[in-house]
Amino acid sequence: MKHVARKRFGQHFLADASVIDAIVREIAPKPGDPMVEIGPGLAALTQPLVERLGKLTVIELDRDLAARLRQHPQLRVVESDVLKVDFAELAANVGAAKLRIVGNLPYNISSPILFHLLQYVDQVVDQHFMLQKEVVDRMVAVPATSDYGRLSVMLQWRYAMENVLSVPPQAFEPPPKVDSAVVRMVPLAVPPEVDEALLSELVQVAFSQRRKILRHTLGRWLEQKGFAGAFDVQRRAEEVPVEEYVALVQALA
């Protein structure tokens, strides 16, 4: 029976064989790699991955799709909302120190998923995700551009990222109304030591009114924190590089 895409799960199934091949090439799966796929759907990417890996863990929320996937003996199916999955526990269950994570993420909750996975970055080798192109542009954006914002800073302090593939709407069934892209995320080998909660708060304040000079937002926040160090607040939030936000948090802490 044909599965009808469910709007509430943000389902758009990858259907273009050449795009699937290109994604698999970018992921470069090797036999035995401990890999987890988020949102396998109709298994378009799952099939070529498991052929190369031997076995694969998949996380699927849709119970009908999860039931279909369980019929495949090489798949370990976790039927769950990905935002509730403990990836450290998952790594331990598959007997791996670190996981490779891939997926065509539901576009309606892509940012929450990225922030959820940030908690488990120490258990990750790399991540390859299909996302809305606009989100990928924000993830990899450089300072002093309109795409550079909170998402850029909160991911770039911890990952090296690149847009590795553009994917048009017609590669999906049903086609989404937006362009897509595949991003590669590799955790930094030696990340800076920062209070992540404080960094998150600071960046949120900085970008709360991105058109205004930081004096009006971050400047006041720093005063409230009793910060006596030097930081140029005569700039807009988008003009400050990731390293400066990190250094500011370290100085505060």
C-alpha positions in Angstrom: 0.0 0.0 0.0 1.3 3.4 -1.0 2.3 5.6 2.0 0.7 9.1 1.8 3.0 11.9 3.1 1.8 13.3 6.4 1.8 17.0 6.6 2.0 17.1 10.5 5.3 15.2 10.3 6.6 17.5 7.5 7.1 14.5 5.2 8.8 15.0 1.8 10.3 11.8 0.5 13.5 11.9 -1.5 12.8 10.2 -4.9 15.6 11.3 -7.3 18.1 8.5 -7.8 21.0 10.8 -8.9 20.5 13.0 -5.8 20.5 10.0 -3.6 23.7 8.7 -5.1 25.3 12.2 -4.7 24.3 12.3 -1.0 25.7 8.8 -0.4 29.0 9.8 -2.0 29.2 12.8 0.4 28.5 10.6 3.4 31.0 8.0 2.2 29.7 5.1 4.4 32.2 2.3 5.2 31.3 -1.2 6.3 30.7 -1.3 10.1 30.4 2.4 10.6 28.1 3.0 13.6 25.5 5.1 11.7 22.1 6.5 12.7 19.6 7.8 10.2 17.0 10.3 11.4 13.6 10.1 9.5 14.3 7.3 7.0 10.8 7.6 5.6 10.4 5.4 2.6 14.0 4.2 2.9 15.3 6.0 -0.3 18.6 6.8 1.5 18.4 3.9 4.0 18.7 1.2 1.3 22.0 2.3 -0.3 23.4 3.2 3.1 22.6 -0.2 4.7 24.0 -2.0 1.6 27.4 -0.4 2.3 27.3 -0.5 6.1 25.9 -3.9 6.8 23.6 -2.6 9.5 22.0 0.7 10.4 20.0 2.3 13.2 17.0 4.4 12.1 14.8 6.8 14.1 11.3 7.0 12.8 8.3 8.7 14.4 5.6 7.6 11.9 4.3 4.2 13.2 3.3 2.9 9.8 6.7 3.6 8.4 8.4 2.2 11.5 6.5 -1.1 11.0 7.6 -1.3 7.4 11.2 -0.6 8.3 11.1 -3.4 11.0 10.7 -5.9 8.2 14.3 -5.2 7.1 16.6 -7.5 9.2 19.6 -5.2 8.9 17.8 -2.2 10.4 17.5 -1.4 14.1 14.4 0.7 14.4 13.9 3.3 17.1 10.3 4.4 17.0 10.5 7.8 18.6 10.4 11.6 18.3 14.1 12.4 17.7 13.9 15.2 20.2 13.4 12.6 22.9 16.3 10.3 21.9 19.3 10.1 24.1 22.2 9.7 21.6 24.8 8.9 24.3 22.6 5.9 25.3 22.1 5.0 21.6 25.9 5.0 21.1 26.3 2.7 24.1 23.5 0.4 22.8 25.2 -0.1 19.5 28.6 -0.5 21.2 30.2 2.6 19.7 32.1 5.4 21.3 30.9 7.8 18.6 28.1 7.8 16.0 27.8 9.0 12.4 24.4 10.7 12.1 22.6 11.4 8.8 19.1 12.3 7.8 16.6 14.2 5.7 15.3 16.3 8.7 11.7 17.5 8.9 12.0 21.2 7.9 9.4 22.3 10.5 11.6 21.3 13.4 15.1 21.3 12.0 16.6 24.0 14.3 15.3 22.2 17.5 16.9 18.9 16.2 20.2 20.7 15.6 20.2 22.2 19.1 19.1 18.8 20.6 22.1 17.1 18.9 24.5 19.8 20.2 24.1 18.2 23.7 25.6 15.0 22.3 28.4 16.4 20.2 31.0 14.4 22.1 29.3 11.2 20.8 29.5 12.3 17.2 32.0 11.6 14.4 30.1 13.7 11.8 26.6 14.7 10.7 25.2 15.0 7.2 21.7 16.5 7.0 19.3 17.5 4.2 17.7 20.8 5.3 16.0 23.8 3.8 18.6 25.7 1.9 17.8 28.9 3.8 18.7 27.1 7.1 22.0 25.7 5.7 22.9 29.2 4.5 22.4 30.5 8.0 24.4 27.6 9.5 27.5 28.3 7.4 27.2 32.1 7.1 30.1 34.4 7.7 30.0 37.6 9.7 28.7 40.8 8.1 26.2 39.0 6.0 22.4 38.9 6.3 22.4 35.2 6.9 24.8 35.3 9.9 22.9 35.1 13.1 22.2 33.1 16.3 22.2 29.7 14.5 25.5 30.5 12.8 27.2 31.3 16.1 25.7 28.6 18.2 26.8 25.9 15.7 30.1 27.3 14.4 31.7 27.5 17.9 31.4 23.7 18.0 31.4 22.4 14.4 33.2 22.9 11.1 30.4 23.0 8.5 30.0 23.2 4.8 27.2 23.1 2.3 28.1 20.1 0.1 25.1 19.7 -2.2 22.1 21.7 -3.5 18.9 19.8 -4.0 15.9 21.1 -6.0 12.3 20.7 -4.9 11.5 18.2 -7.8 13.9 15.7 -6.2 11.1 15.0 -3.6 7.7 13.5 -3.5 5.7 15.6 -2.8 7.9 18.6 -3.7 8.5 21.1 -0.9 8.0 24.8 -1.7 11.6 25.5 -0.9 15.1 24.6 -2.2 17.1 22.2 -0.1 20.8 21.6 0.6 23.0 19.0 2.3 25.3 20.2 5.1 28.3 18.4 6.5 28.9 19.1 10.2 32.2 17.9 11.8 32.7 18.5 15.5 35.9 20.6 16.2 38.7 18.4 17.6 39.6 20.9 20.2 36.6 23.1 20.9 36.9 26.2 23.1 35.9 25.7 26.7 32.7 27.8 27.2 29.6 27.9 29.4 27.2 26.9 26.6 24.1 28.2 28.5 25.8 31.6 29.0 26.9 31.7 25.3 23.3 30.9 24.3 21.9 33.7 26.5 24.5 36.2 25.3 23.9 35.4 21.6 20.2 35.6 22.0 20.5 39.1 23.6 22.9 40.2 20.9 20.7 39.2 18.0 17.4 40.2 19.7 17.4 43.5 17.7 19.9 42.8 14.9 19.5 46.1 13.2 20.5 48.1 16.3 24.0 48.8 17.6 25.0 46.4 20.3 25.3 49.2 22.8 21.4 49.1 23.2 21.2 45.3 23.8 24.3 43.5 24.6 25.9 46.6 26.2 23.1 46.9 28.8 23.2 43.1 29.4 27.0 43.2 30.0 26.5 46.1 32.4 23.9 44.1 34.4 26.5 41.3 34.6 29.0 43.7 36.0 31.4 43.1 33.1 34.4 45.5 33.3 36.4 44.2 30.4 36.8 45.6 26.9 34.3 44.8 24.1 33.3 47.0 21.2 29.6 47.5 21.4 29.5 50.1 18.6 28.8 47.3 16.1 25.8 45.3 15.1 25.5 41.7 16.2 26.1 40.4 12.7 29.5 42.1 12.6 31.0 40.2 15.5 32.9 36.9 14.6 32.2 33.7 16.5 35.6 33.8 18.2 34.8 37.2 19.7 31.5 35.9 21.2 33.3 32.9 22.6 36.1 35.1 24.0 33.5 37.4 25.6 31.8 34.4 27.3 35.1 33.1 28.6 35.9 36.6 30.0 32.5 36.8 31.7 32.9 33.3 33.2 
